[in-house]
Amino acid sequence: MTRFGKFPETSVRRLAAEAVEAALRDAGLVASDIGFVAFANAVGGLLQGQEMIRGQAALRHTGLSGTPMVNVENACASSSTAFHLACTAVASGAVEVAMAVGAEKLTHPDKAVTFAAIGTATDLEQSAGPGSGHHDAGDGAKKSVFMDIYADKTKAYMARSGATAEHFALVASKNHDHAGANDRAQYRDPVSIEDVLASREVSWPLTLLMCAPIGDGAAAVVVMSKERARRAGSDAVAVRGAVLVSGHDRQPGDATAAERAASAAYEHAGVAPTDIDVVELHDAAAPAELIAYEELGLCGPGDGPALLTSAATRLGGRVPVNPSGGLLSRGHPIGATGCAQLVELVDQLRDRGGLRQVEGARLALAQNGGGNLGSDSAAQVVTILERWAP
C-alpha cells in the first residue's frame, strides 16, 4: 500500500500504480502473470470526473492493460469487495492469479464537494443512516452528513451498553498510539483521552478526533491458487473465509449485516471468535469500534466498553484491534481501505509488523463496511486469513 495522507498533486493513477508495483514485487510476479483484476474506487466519478472505466484508466501504464478487468464501486467496502471477487475468480479455477486494487483521492479544493460525494452512499430516495463517517481537520471544515447519523447510532449504543464519551476517546487514543509505529499511516502523533474530548464537537457525542479523516491512498493484494503459491515459493497467507453480504430492511432483533457476514465467515473458516489473534475493523467513527467488537463476537452484547478498558484490544492484549491505527489514524481513502486492512493483516501473519507486531499471530480477521441502507450497512465484508506453511 502507499502511504495514506493528503496529496493534492498526486493522481489516482499514480497512487494505484505505486501500490500495484509494490504488490507485484512482494509476490515475485510481473504484470503478465495476473489473470484477472478487480479495481475498486468509490467516488472518482464525482471528484475526478472519471466514470465507467476507472480501473482501465488508472492501471493503463502498469502493464495490466489487456488483462480482464472489472470496476468495483461498493462504498467504503469497495476494495474488500474487489478482494472477494479476486478470491472467487481464483477459487473457481478461472485463473491462477488475480489482483485486487483499491485507490481513492478524496482531497478536493472544495471540501463540500467531497462531503457531498460521500453522502451519496445512502438510499437518496429514503432516509439516510450510518455510513462512511468522515471529517476534515481544517479550520472551519464542513462535516459529512454521516456524522449526524453516526451520532444517532452512538446515542442508541450508549443507552444499551453504558458506553461514555470517555470510552470513545480511549478508542481514538489507542488507535493513534498504534499508528505511531506505522510509517504509512496518515496521523502518527499520540493523542490523549483529554485531547480527543477537547477537540471540536462534530455531532454530539462525536468530536473531531473520534472521526476518520479525509485522505488519499491506494492498496493492492495478489491472490493466487495454493498450487501456484507452492510453485512460486511465496511467503503466502491463506484465505480461510471471505464473505460479502448486503444490507436489508432490518426488523427489531434481526442480525446486522456485519453480524451476518461474521457468522458466515467463522463458519466457512471453521473457527470461532475466540480463535482470532488480530483484527482490523471499520472504525470510521470511534464508537463503531466498540459496536463491532460485539458484532464480531469478540465480546458479548453490551460488553464492548469492558473489553476496551481491559486493554485486550491494545497491542500486547488478548486480541489487538487496529494495530495499523485503523481508519481513525491510518486513514480512510474509502476505495482503498479494505485492501489496506488486508495488507496490514498479511504483514502481521508474515511477522513483518515491526514495533506493532502481534506476537504469534496465526488467525486474522478484517471487517469492512460500506454505505447505509435504512437501519443496516449497505455492504459488509468479513475476511479471515491464516498463517500458511506450504
NORGIHU-V396342 format. One record per run of one state. SS is the DSSP state (A for helix, B for strand, O for the rest). FROM is the first residue (numbers start at 1). TO is the last residue. If there is no record, write none. Layout:
ss = {SS SS}
from = {FROM FROM}
to = {TO TO}
This chain:
ss = {O B O A O A O B O A O A O B O A O B O A O B O A O A O A O B O B A B O B O A O B O A O A O B O B A O A O B O A O A O A O B O B O B O B O}
from = {1 5 6 12 28 31 34 36 41 44 48 54 59 69 73 75 92 97 106 111 119 134 136 145 162 165 180 193 199 201 204 206 208 211 214 216 225 226 233 237 247 257 270 273 276 278 281 285 286 296 304 310 320 322 326 330 334 350 354 357 363 371 373 374 376 377 379 388}
to = {4 5 11 27 30 33 35 40 43 47 53 58 68 72 74 91 96 105 110 118 133 135 144 161 164 179 192 198 200 203 205 207 210 213 215 224 225 232 236 246 256 269 272 275 277 280 284 285 295 303 309 319 321 325 329 333 349 353 356 362 370 372 373 375 376 378 387 390}
